[in-house]
Amino acid sequence: MLVRISATVNGDDALHDLYRWLRQDEDVKGVAEVRAGSAEPGSGAMGGVEYINVTCSVLGVVISAYAAWRSARPSAPPVHLTVNATTVVLGDASPETLRRAVARLEEGAGEAEPAQRRADDG
């Protein structure tokens, strides 16, 4: 499963920090490949981490690593996780929010139509 992680405006530092966290997490290393993405050449962007692509076999491990990262950074901006055309927005790391996010992303893995929902919207 390919998961694209992006941040809201002004979330570049947090996204870079999350990228490093995911790359260092031993559990993530066992089930996922984590790559940083940046703007296309000529787009005018500075070339920092603009999104993270995570190719994983177990989404729950990636979400657990996000939860650990988020608990250490409670004021971090929300991140957007996208699988195929389904996007969830994670603004916190509550167990209920994370459960809904995993369910929605796994459900959306087969969807083709765009859908965006906050994971904490129910």
C-alpha positions as CSV (number, residue, x, y, z in Angstrom):
1,M,0.0,0.0,0.0
2,L,1.3,3.5,-0.9
3,V,0.6,6.1,1.7
4,R,1.4,9.8,0.9
5,I,1.8,12.0,4.0
6,S,1.7,15.7,3.6
7,A,1.3,18.6,6.0
8,T,-0.8,21.7,6.1
9,V,0.7,25.1,5.2
10,N,3.8,25.9,7.3
11,G,4.2,22.2,8.2
12,D,7.5,21.8,6.4
13,D,9.6,21.5,9.6
14,A,7.2,19.0,11.2
15,L,7.1,16.9,8.0
16,H,10.8,16.7,7.8
17,D,10.9,15.7,11.5
18,L,8.2,13.1,10.9
19,Y,10.2,11.8,7.9
20,R,13.3,11.3,10.1
21,W,11.3,9.7,12.8
22,L,9.7,7.2,10.4
23,R,13.1,6.4,8.9
24,Q,14.6,5.6,12.3
25,D,11.7,3.6,13.7
26,E,12.7,-0.1,13.8
27,D,9.2,-1.4,13.5
28,V,8.6,0.8,10.4
29,K,11.8,-0.4,8.9
30,G,10.6,-3.9,9.0
31,V,7.4,-3.3,7.0
32,A,7.8,-0.1,5.0
33,E,9.9,1.9,2.7
34,V,10.0,5.6,3.5
35,R,11.0,8.2,0.9
36,A,10.8,12.0,1.0
37,G,9.4,13.9,-1.9
38,S,9.9,17.5,-2.9
39,A,8.6,19.9,-5.5
40,E,9.1,19.4,-9.1
41,P,12.1,21.3,-10.6
42,G,11.1,24.7,-11.7
43,S,8.1,24.9,-9.4
44,G,9.6,27.7,-7.3
45,A,9.6,25.6,-4.1
46,M,12.8,25.4,-2.0
47,G,13.3,21.7,-2.3
48,G,12.6,20.6,1.2
49,V,10.4,17.6,2.2
50,E,7.0,18.4,0.8
51,Y,5.5,14.9,1.2
52,I,6.5,11.5,2.4
53,N,5.8,8.3,0.5
54,V,5.5,5.2,2.6
55,T,5.1,1.9,0.9
56,C,4.0,-0.5,3.6
57,S,2.6,-3.9,4.1
58,V,1.2,-3.1,7.6
59,L,-0.5,0.3,7.9
60,G,-1.0,0.0,11.6
61,V,2.7,0.0,12.3
62,V,3.1,3.3,10.4
63,I,0.1,4.8,12.3
64,S,1.7,3.7,15.6
65,A,4.9,5.4,14.7
66,Y,3.0,8.5,13.9
67,A,1.2,8.3,17.3
68,A,4.6,8.1,19.1
69,W,5.9,11.0,17.1
70,R,2.8,13.1,17.7
71,S,2.8,12.4,21.5
72,A,6.3,13.9,21.6
73,R,5.1,16.9,19.5
74,P,1.6,17.8,20.6
75,S,1.6,21.2,18.9
76,A,2.6,19.8,15.5
77,P,0.3,20.7,12.6
78,P,-2.2,18.2,11.2
79,V,-0.9,15.8,8.6
80,H,-2.8,14.4,5.7
81,L,-2.5,10.7,4.8
82,T,-3.6,9.7,1.4
83,V,-4.1,6.2,0.0
84,N,-5.3,6.1,-3.6
85,A,-8.0,8.8,-3.7
86,T,-8.8,8.7,0.1
87,T,-7.4,11.3,2.4
88,V,-7.7,11.5,6.2
89,V,-6.4,14.4,8.3
90,L,-4.8,13.6,11.6
91,G,-4.8,16.5,14.0
92,D,-4.2,14.4,17.1
93,A,-3.1,10.9,18.1
94,S,-6.1,9.7,20.1
95,P,-6.8,6.0,19.9
96,E,-10.2,6.7,18.3
97,T,-8.8,9.0,15.7
98,L,-6.1,6.6,14.8
99,R,-8.6,3.6,14.6
100,R,-10.8,5.6,12.3
101,A,-7.9,6.7,10.1
102,V,-6.7,3.1,9.7
103,A,-10.2,1.8,8.9
104,R,-10.8,4.6,6.4
105,L,-7.5,4.3,4.6
106,E,-7.7,0.5,4.4
107,E,-11.3,0.9,3.0
108,G,-10.1,3.6,0.6
109,A,-7.3,1.4,-0.7
110,G,-9.7,0.1,-3.3
111,E,-11.6,3.3,-4.0
112,A,-11.0,5.4,-7.1
113,E,-13.1,8.5,-6.3
114,P,-11.6,11.4,-4.3
115,A,-12.7,11.6,-0.7
116,Q,-11.4,13.7,2.1
117,R,-12.5,13.3,5.7
118,R,-11.0,14.2,9.0
119,A,-10.2,11.1,10.9
120,D,-11.8,12.6,14.0
121,D,-15.1,13.4,12.1
122,G,-16.5,9.9,12.6
